[in-house]
Amino acid sequence: MSVSLIVTTYNWPEALKCVLESVLRQSHLPDEVIIADDGSTEATAALIADFQARFPVPLIHSWQEDKGFRVAMSRNKAIAKARGDYIVLIDGDLVLQRHFIADHLKAAARGHFVSGKRARMTAALSDKVIKTGLVPSVFSKGLYRGRSTALRFAWLSRQVAMSKCSSADSIHACNLAFWRADALAINGFNIGFEGWGPEDKEFAARLLHLGLKRKVLKFAGVAFHLYHKENCKAALEKNNLLFEACLAERKVRCDQGLNECVNECPTPTSAADQRCQLSA
């Protein structure tokens, strides 16, 4: 199967540089990388252009005008451009261990989506990573909130992944993988979410309502989160109401999602991809 790696970003080219360098070191490269840019300035565009000149797989810059925090729309535009059968979604502040993509592909299974973890770095370790380009390990000083998330242990990961989770709790779109056809079936991310959270949990809840099962990827798909100040949570109360409505009504499709990006969908090449037509 083909895999598209989608990386969200907004005006932090130093972090994005570290992320793309970690992609280049992957033991299994994705078939394409799409940068879901929520309105960054020219510095980010210049960085991407530099990487495009030397990237071994297509590196696509999906940009939208900066009209505030609209990560749901940004992700949808990237999904609409994606040509991979399988999508791995990360944030532009996640530095990847070299087997990250390979681990996600091993965990992929029809009828499932996969949620991963991230090891959090202190500000000091993050600064060091940005300056040197190194990828931390489970032994690095400056990891906090659960060092075990930085441990890669293939056998143990297989045992944990066998237990399925039926809720959207602890879902983070900074490390999430799903079949493109399933994202199309639920109409992608709900663009009614503007401002921080919890658009990722609502997306996962609708996948569950569709009938999918969730795999929790532990001790594999290791990624390291660069430290930054927390995002503004002024919209959280409003967004939580959208999430609660989704759960109460067991929604599968959102009214406004990928259908807003229909003109950007690649031409369907198979019967399964006919869902890219996104009829209501």
C-alpha positions in Angstrom: 0.0 0.0 0.0 1.1 3.6 -0.5 1.4 6.0 2.4 1.1 9.8 2.6 2.7 11.6 5.6 0.8 14.8 6.5 2.7 17.3 8.6 0.8 20.3 10.1 2.7 23.5 10.6 2.3 27.2 11.5 5.1 29.7 11.6 7.8 27.6 13.2 10.2 26.8 10.4 13.0 25.8 12.8 10.8 23.0 14.2 9.6 21.9 10.7 13.3 21.7 9.6 14.0 19.1 12.4 10.8 17.2 11.5 11.7 17.0 7.8 15.3 16.0 8.5 13.9 13.1 10.7 11.7 12.1 7.8 14.7 11.9 5.5 16.3 9.4 8.0 13.4 7.0 7.9 14.1 3.3 7.3 10.9 3.3 5.2 10.2 6.5 3.5 6.5 7.5 2.9 5.5 7.7 -0.7 4.8 11.5 -0.3 4.9 14.2 2.3 2.3 16.9 2.5 2.8 20.0 4.6 -0.6 21.2 5.9 0.3 24.9 6.5 -2.3 27.0 8.4 -1.0 30.3 6.9 2.7 30.5 7.7 4.8 33.3 6.2 7.4 33.2 3.5 10.1 31.8 5.8 8.2 28.5 5.9 7.7 28.5 2.2 11.4 29.1 1.6 12.3 26.2 3.9 10.0 23.8 2.1 11.3 24.9 -1.3 14.8 24.1 -0.1 13.8 20.6 1.0 11.8 20.0 -2.2 15.0 20.4 -4.2 16.6 17.4 -2.4 13.7 15.3 -1.2 13.6 11.7 -2.5 9.8 11.6 -2.6 7.2 14.3 -3.5 7.1 17.1 -0.9 3.9 19.1 -1.3 3.2 22.5 0.3 -0.6 22.8 1.0 -1.1 26.4 2.2 -4.2 28.3 3.3 -4.6 32.0 4.3 -4.0 32.8 7.9 -7.5 33.5 9.3 -6.8 32.2 12.8 -6.4 28.6 14.2 -8.0 26.5 11.4 -6.1 23.2 11.7 -9.1 21.1 10.8 -9.5 22.9 7.4 -5.7 22.7 6.9 -5.7 19.0 7.5 -8.7 18.5 5.2 -6.9 20.3 2.3 -3.9 18.1 2.8 -6.0 14.9 2.9 -7.8 16.0 -0.3 -4.4 16.3 -2.0 -3.1 13.0 -0.7 -2.7 10.0 -3.1 -1.7 7.4 -0.6 -4.0 4.6 0.5 -3.0 5.2 4.1 -2.4 8.5 5.9 0.0 9.1 8.8 -0.7 12.4 10.4 1.7 14.3 12.6 2.3 17.8 13.8 5.2 20.0 12.7 6.8 19.8 16.2 7.3 16.0 16.2 10.8 14.7 15.6 10.5 11.1 14.4 12.6 8.1 15.4 13.9 6.4 12.3 11.4 3.5 12.2 8.4 5.7 12.8 6.8 5.1 9.3 7.8 1.5 9.2 6.1 0.9 12.6 2.9 2.6 11.5 2.8 0.4 8.4 3.2 -2.7 10.4 0.3 -1.7 12.7 -2.0 -0.8 9.8 -5.0 -3.1 9.3 -8.3 -2.7 7.4 -11.2 -1.8 9.7 -8.8 0.0 12.1 -7.2 3.3 12.7 -4.1 3.8 14.9 -3.4 6.4 17.6 0.2 6.8 18.7 2.0 8.6 21.5 4.8 11.2 21.8 7.6 11.7 24.2 7.7 15.2 25.6 10.9 17.2 25.7 11.9 19.9 28.1 12.7 23.4 26.7 16.4 22.7 27.1 16.4 19.5 25.2 14.2 21.0 22.5 16.6 23.9 22.0 19.5 21.3 21.7 17.5 19.3 19.1 16.7 22.4 17.0 20.3 23.6 17.1 22.0 20.2 16.4 19.3 18.3 14.5 19.8 15.2 16.7 17.0 12.8 17.3 16.7 12.0 21.0 16.4 8.5 22.5 14.9 6.8 25.5 18.1 7.6 27.4 18.2 11.3 26.6 18.1 13.8 29.5 15.2 16.1 29.2 12.3 13.8 28.6 9.3 14.0 30.9 5.7 12.8 31.4 6.5 9.2 30.8 9.9 8.1 29.5 8.3 4.8 28.4 6.8 6.6 25.4 10.3 6.9 24.0 11.0 3.2 24.2 10.8 1.1 21.0 10.2 -2.6 21.7 8.7 -4.4 18.7 7.5 -7.6 20.5 5.9 -5.7 23.4 4.3 -3.3 20.9 2.6 -6.2 19.1 1.1 -7.5 22.4 -0.3 -4.1 23.4 -1.7 -3.3 19.9 -3.7 -6.5 20.1 -6.0 -4.9 22.7 -8.5 -2.6 21.0 -9.7 0.6 22.5 -13.4 1.7 21.9 -13.2 5.3 22.9 -11.6 8.5 21.6 -9.9 9.3 24.9 -6.3 10.4 24.8 -6.4 10.8 21.0 -3.9 13.2 19.6 -3.7 14.0 15.9 0.0 14.8 16.3 0.4 11.0 15.9 -2.5 9.4 14.1 -2.9 7.0 11.2 -6.0 6.0 9.1 -7.1 4.7 5.7 -7.8 7.6 3.3 -11.0 5.9 2.2 -12.2 6.0 5.9 -11.4 9.7 6.2 -13.5 10.3 3.0 -16.4 8.2 4.4 -16.7 10.5 7.5 -16.1 13.7 5.5 -12.7 14.4 7.2 -12.2 16.8 10.0 -15.1 19.0 11.1 -14.2 22.6 10.1 -16.7 23.9 12.6 -13.7 23.6 15.0 -11.8 26.8 15.0 -9.3 27.5 17.7 -7.6 24.8 19.8 -9.2 21.4 20.5 -10.7 18.8 20.4 -11.2 18.4 16.7 -8.9 15.3 16.7 -11.1 13.4 19.3 -14.2 14.3 17.3 -12.6 12.9 14.1 -11.7 9.7 15.9 -15.2 9.4 17.5 -16.8 9.5 14.0 -14.4 6.8 12.8 -15.6 4.7 15.8 -19.2 5.4 14.9 -18.5 4.3 11.4 -17.6 0.9 12.9 -13.8 1.1 12.9 -11.7 -0.2 15.8 -8.9 1.7 17.3 -5.4 0.4 17.8 -3.2 2.1 20.4 0.4 2.2 19.2 2.8 1.8 22.1 6.5 1.0 22.2 6.6 1.7 18.4 6.0 4.7 16.2 8.2 6.7 18.6 8.2 10.5 18.2 9.6 13.3 20.3 7.6 16.5 20.9 9.4 19.8 20.8 8.6 22.0 23.8 6.5 25.1 23.2 4.0 27.2 25.1 0.5 25.9 25.2 -1.9 27.1 22.6 -4.7 29.6 23.5 -7.7 27.7 24.7 -10.3 30.5 24.4 -12.4 28.4 22.0 -12.3 25.2 24.0 -15.8 25.6 25.6 -17.4 26.1 22.2 -15.5 23.3 20.6 -16.3 20.9 23.4 -20.0 21.4 22.7 -19.4 20.2 19.1 -17.6 17.2 20.4 -20.3 16.4 22.9 -23.0 16.7 20.2 -21.0 14.3 18.0 -21.0 11.7 20.9 -24.6 12.2 21.8 -25.9 11.9 18.2 -23.3 9.2 17.2 -22.5 11.2 14.1 -20.5 9.6 11.4 -20.3 12.4 8.8 -19.8 16.0 9.6 -21.7 18.6 7.6 -18.7 20.7 6.7 -15.4 18.9 6.2 -13.7 17.4 3.2 -16.6 18.4 1.0 -15.3 21.9 1.3 -12.1 20.7 -0.5 -13.8 18.6 -3.2 -12.1 20.5 -6.0 -8.7 19.5 -4.6 -9.4 15.7 -4.5 -7.3 13.7 -7.0 -9.2 11.9 -9.7 -10.5 8.6 -8.2 -8.6 5.6 -9.5 -10.5 2.8 -7.9 -14.0 1.9 -6.7 -13.1 2.6 -3.1 -11.8 6.0 -4.0 -15.1 7.0 -5.6 -16.0 8.2 -2.1 -13.7 11.1 -3.0 -16.8 12.5 -4.8 -18.0 13.3 -1.3 -21.7 13.4 -2.1 -23.8 14.5 0.8 
